[in-house]
Amino acid sequence: MTVPKTRRITENIKSGLLVTMIVIGLHVHAYRAHAEGYESIIVAGGCFWCVEKDFESVAGVIEATSGFTGGETANPTYRQVGKGTTGHLEAVRVEYDPKRISARRLYDLFFRSIDPTDAGGQFCDRGESYTTAVFVKNAAQRTEAEAAKAAAQSELGRTIVTPIRSAGEFYPAEAYHQNYYKGTKRVITRFGIKSQAEAYKAYRKACGRDERLKELWGDGVPLIIY
């Protein structure tokens, strides 16, 4: 069936307007963050739903955004990253108020919210895209991240393999991944039909994330977990 020319033009205009609105929204958010004096760090800790949820429970964190970084492919999709062909890791950009919490404290929390001894992935999620890393934007962040890593290694008494890497472009993941841990949309999962929030809880429990954290860190696990 041939789509009428006028309809094609209308659809193209709508698509163009949508892209424009998204770009404007990102610029507005960036301007607001700058105006408020907020800062951000980027970390990769396996499943970005879990990392996002953990950090959004921390006082002083303004917002956590799930996305991808570390690879060469521009604007990657979740499916592309999952195939392991982009070099990207699932990561989270954590925007915070430095008047309420420091980058060092956030890095300390990060190392205790992951298994930093595992170089092959995190918990039940295996492969490069689920490996851990801290992506630093400047020398100050690198100093804070390295200090947090050293402190965590001393406390744990085991070699930490999580690398400190220079930050590149961060690409937000598709909209349905954002705030997945509290989403209300019904989805089909291996646990049955559930809301996104229910699916997240079932996935996290089945993946054994929190059990492993308690095994590693004991009472040192600082984030709210379930």
Buried (B, 14 or more C-beta within 10 A) or exposed (E): EEEEEEEEEEEEEEEEEEEEEEEEEEEEEEEEBEEEEBBBBBBBBBBBBBBBBBBBEBEBBBBBBBBBBBBEBEEBBBEBBBEEEBBBBBBBBBBBBEEEBBBBBBBBBBBBBBBBBBEEBBBBBEBBBBBBBBBBBEEEBBBBBBEBBEBBBEEBEEEBBBBBBEBBEBBBBEEEBBBBBEBEEEBEBEBEEBBBBBBBBBBBEEBEBBEBBEEBBEEBBBBEBE
